[in-house]
Amino acid sequence: MPYEKKRALNSSDRRVKRTKKALRDALLTLLEQKPISEISVTELTNLADVNRATFYFYYTDILDMLQQLQNESYQAFKEIVDEYDASITTMDSFIAYAERILIYCRDNENLVKFTIKNDTNNLLFKKIQMLMLHNLPNSKDVFDTDNPARYITTYTLDAIVGVVIDWMDEGMKIPPRELAEFFARSYFDGVYKAKQIYSHTAK
C-alpha cells in the first residue's frame, strides 16, 4: 500500500476513534443525569458535537450503542484472557492474571462501570465468566453435583466482580497488585479449605 494511502487510512481510523470516544463520553455524562431510556440521540449528539447522521452511520439507536460498548469491553477482556494459554494453577499466575484485568478496569473506569451497571440480565458478565473459566481451575470439574463445594469458582467470580465495582466506586485507592493478591489468597484459600472439608465426595 502506498505511503500516502496508508497515512490517509490511519488518519481516518483516528477520526473514527475520536468520534466514537466523543459519543461515548457524552453518553456517560448523560447517564449521570438520567436513565438510558430517557436519553435521545439529539441531546447525545449535541453534547458530543457530532452530527446525527454520523451517529446513525455507526449505531442504529442508543441501545445499539450500548451493545457495541459492551462488545468492546468483552473483546478487551478476551485479549487479556487469550494471553494466558495455560491453566492458572499457582498463586503467582493468578495474581498476574487478576492484576492485568484490574489495570484494564482502572484505565477504562468509566467504560467498565457503564457496561457492567447497564448489563441487562448480566449477559456481559456471563460471557466474561466463561472466558475466565478457560484458564481458572473450575470447582465443577472437581466436585459432584450434590456437593456444595462445586460452586466455589462461581461464588468467587461473582464476588470478584462485586469487589471490583465497589473498588472503582471508592476511587480505586488500593493498587491493582494488592487487590490481585487479595483475590488470589481468597480464591486459593477457599478452594484448599473446601477440598479438605468436602474431599470425601469429590470426583
C-alpha positions as CSV (number, residue, x, y, z in Angstrom):
1,M,0.0,0.0,0.0
2,P,1.5,3.4,-1.0
3,Y,2.5,5.6,1.9
4,E,0.0,8.4,1.2
5,K,-2.9,5.9,1.1
6,K,-1.8,4.2,4.3
7,R,-1.5,7.6,6.0
8,A,-5.0,8.5,4.9
9,L,-6.4,5.3,6.3
10,N,-4.6,5.8,9.6
11,S,-5.9,9.4,9.8
12,S,-9.5,8.2,9.0
13,D,-9.2,5.5,11.7
14,R,-8.1,8.1,14.3
15,R,-11.1,10.3,13.3
16,V,-13.4,7.3,13.8
17,K,-11.9,6.7,17.2
18,R,-12.2,10.3,18.2
19,T,-15.8,10.5,17.1
20,K,-16.8,7.3,18.9
21,K,-15.0,8.5,22.0
22,A,-16.9,11.8,21.9
23,L,-20.2,10.0,21.7
24,R,-19.2,7.6,24.5
25,D,-18.1,10.4,26.8
26,A,-21.3,12.2,26.1
27,L,-23.4,9.2,26.8
28,L,-21.6,8.6,30.1
29,T,-22.1,12.2,31.1
30,L,-25.9,12.0,30.3
31,L,-26.2,8.7,32.3
32,E,-25.1,10.6,35.4
33,Q,-28.2,12.7,35.0
34,K,-30.9,10.2,33.7
35,P,-31.5,6.6,32.8
36,I,-30.6,5.4,29.3
37,S,-34.3,5.1,28.3
38,E,-34.7,8.9,28.6
39,I,-31.6,9.8,26.5
40,S,-32.3,10.9,23.0
41,V,-30.0,10.8,20.0
42,T,-30.4,14.5,19.6
43,E,-29.2,15.5,23.0
44,L,-26.4,12.9,22.8
45,T,-25.0,14.2,19.5
46,N,-25.4,17.9,20.6
47,L,-23.4,17.2,23.7
48,A,-20.8,15.3,21.7
49,D,-20.8,17.9,19.0
50,V,-21.3,15.1,16.4
51,N,-23.7,15.2,13.5
52,R,-26.8,13.0,13.9
53,A,-26.1,11.4,10.5
54,T,-22.7,10.4,11.8
55,F,-24.2,8.7,14.9
56,Y,-26.6,6.7,12.7
57,F,-23.6,5.7,10.5
58,Y,-22.2,3.8,13.5
59,Y,-25.3,2.9,15.5
60,T,-29.0,2.2,14.9
61,D,-30.0,3.7,18.2
62,I,-28.9,4.3,21.8
63,L,-29.4,0.7,22.8
64,D,-27.3,-0.5,19.9
65,M,-24.6,1.9,21.0
66,L,-24.8,0.3,24.5
67,Q,-24.5,-3.2,23.0
68,Q,-21.4,-2.2,20.9
69,L,-19.8,-0.7,24.0
70,Q,-20.4,-3.9,25.9
71,N,-18.8,-5.8,23.0
72,E,-15.8,-3.6,23.2
73,S,-15.4,-4.4,26.8
74,Y,-15.8,-8.1,26.1
75,Q,-13.1,-8.0,23.4
76,A,-10.7,-6.2,25.7
77,F,-11.2,-8.8,28.4
78,K,-10.9,-11.5,25.8
79,E,-7.5,-10.2,24.7
80,I,-6.3,-10.3,28.3
81,V,-7.6,-13.9,28.8
82,D,-6.2,-15.1,25.5
83,E,-2.7,-14.1,26.6
84,Y,-2.8,-16.9,29.1
85,D,-2.7,-20.2,27.2
86,A,-2.1,-22.5,30.2
87,S,-4.3,-23.1,33.2
88,I,-3.7,-20.7,36.1
89,T,-2.9,-23.1,39.0
90,T,-0.4,-21.1,41.1
91,M,-0.8,-18.1,43.3
92,D,1.7,-16.0,41.3
93,S,0.0,-16.8,38.0
94,F,-3.4,-15.9,39.4
95,I,-2.0,-12.6,40.8
96,A,-0.5,-11.6,37.4
97,Y,-3.8,-12.6,35.7
98,A,-6.0,-10.6,38.1
99,E,-3.7,-7.6,38.0
100,R,-3.9,-7.3,34.2
101,I,-7.7,-7.3,34.5
102,L,-7.7,-4.7,37.3
103,I,-5.3,-2.4,35.4
104,Y,-7.7,-2.5,32.4
105,C,-10.6,-1.7,34.7
106,R,-8.6,1.2,36.3
107,D,-7.5,2.7,32.9
108,N,-11.0,2.3,31.4
109,E,-13.0,3.1,34.6
110,N,-16.0,4.9,33.0
111,L,-16.5,2.3,30.2
112,V,-16.2,-0.6,32.6
113,K,-18.6,0.8,35.2
114,F,-21.0,1.8,32.5
115,T,-21.1,-1.5,30.7
116,I,-21.3,-3.6,33.9
117,K,-24.0,-1.4,35.5
118,N,-26.0,-1.5,32.3
119,D,-25.5,-5.2,31.7
120,T,-29.1,-6.5,31.1
121,N,-29.5,-9.9,32.8
122,N,-25.7,-10.0,33.4
123,L,-25.1,-11.2,29.9
124,L,-21.7,-9.4,29.6
125,F,-20.5,-10.8,32.9
126,K,-21.6,-14.3,32.0
127,K,-19.6,-14.1,28.8
128,I,-16.6,-12.8,30.7
129,Q,-17.0,-15.5,33.3
130,M,-17.0,-18.2,30.6
131,L,-13.8,-16.7,29.2
132,M,-12.1,-16.8,32.6
133,L,-13.1,-20.4,33.1
134,H,-10.8,-21.3,30.2
135,N,-7.8,-20.5,32.5
136,L,-9.1,-20.8,36.1
137,P,-9.5,-24.2,37.8
138,N,-13.2,-24.9,37.9
139,S,-14.6,-26.4,41.0
140,K,-17.4,-28.0,39.0
141,D,-14.7,-30.3,37.4
142,V,-13.7,-31.5,40.9
143,F,-16.9,-31.9,42.9
144,D,-20.0,-33.9,42.3
145,T,-23.4,-32.3,41.5
146,D,-24.6,-33.0,45.1
147,N,-21.6,-31.3,46.6
148,P,-21.9,-27.5,47.5
149,A,-18.2,-27.1,47.0
150,R,-18.8,-27.3,43.3
151,Y,-19.9,-23.6,43.3
152,I,-16.7,-22.2,44.8
153,T,-15.5,-20.9,41.4
154,T,-18.9,-19.3,40.5
155,Y,-19.1,-17.8,44.0
156,T,-15.5,-16.4,43.7
157,L,-16.0,-14.9,40.3
158,D,-19.3,-13.2,41.3
159,A,-17.6,-11.9,44.4
160,I,-14.7,-10.5,42.4
161,V,-17.0,-8.5,40.1
162,G,-18.8,-7.0,43.1
163,V,-15.5,-6.0,44.7
164,V,-14.1,-4.5,41.5
165,I,-17.3,-2.3,41.2
166,D,-17.0,-1.3,44.8
167,W,-13.3,-0.6,44.4
168,M,-13.9,1.7,41.4
169,D,-16.8,3.5,43.2
170,E,-14.5,4.2,46.1
171,G,-11.8,5.7,43.9
172,M,-9.5,2.7,43.4
173,K,-7.3,3.6,46.4
174,I,-5.9,0.1,46.6
175,P,-3.3,-0.6,43.9
176,P,-4.2,-3.3,41.4
177,R,-1.4,-5.5,42.5
178,E,-2.5,-5.5,46.1
179,L,-6.1,-6.2,45.2
180,A,-5.0,-9.0,42.9
181,E,-3.0,-10.6,45.7
182,F,-6.2,-10.4,47.9
183,F,-8.2,-12.2,45.2
184,A,-5.6,-14.9,44.8
185,R,-5.4,-15.6,48.5
186,S,-9.1,-15.7,48.9
187,Y,-9.6,-18.0,45.9
188,F,-6.8,-20.5,46.7
189,D,-7.6,-20.5,50.4
190,G,-11.2,-21.1,49.7
191,V,-10.5,-23.9,47.2
192,Y,-8.0,-25.5,49.6
193,K,-10.3,-25.5,52.6
194,A,-13.2,-26.7,50.6
195,K,-11.2,-29.7,49.3
196,Q,-10.3,-30.5,52.9
197,I,-13.9,-30.3,54.0
198,Y,-15.6,-31.9,51.1
199,S,-12.9,-34.2,49.7
200,H,-14.8,-37.3,50.6
201,T,-17.4,-36.5,47.9
202,A,-15.1,-35.1,45.3
203,K,-14.9,-36.8,41.9
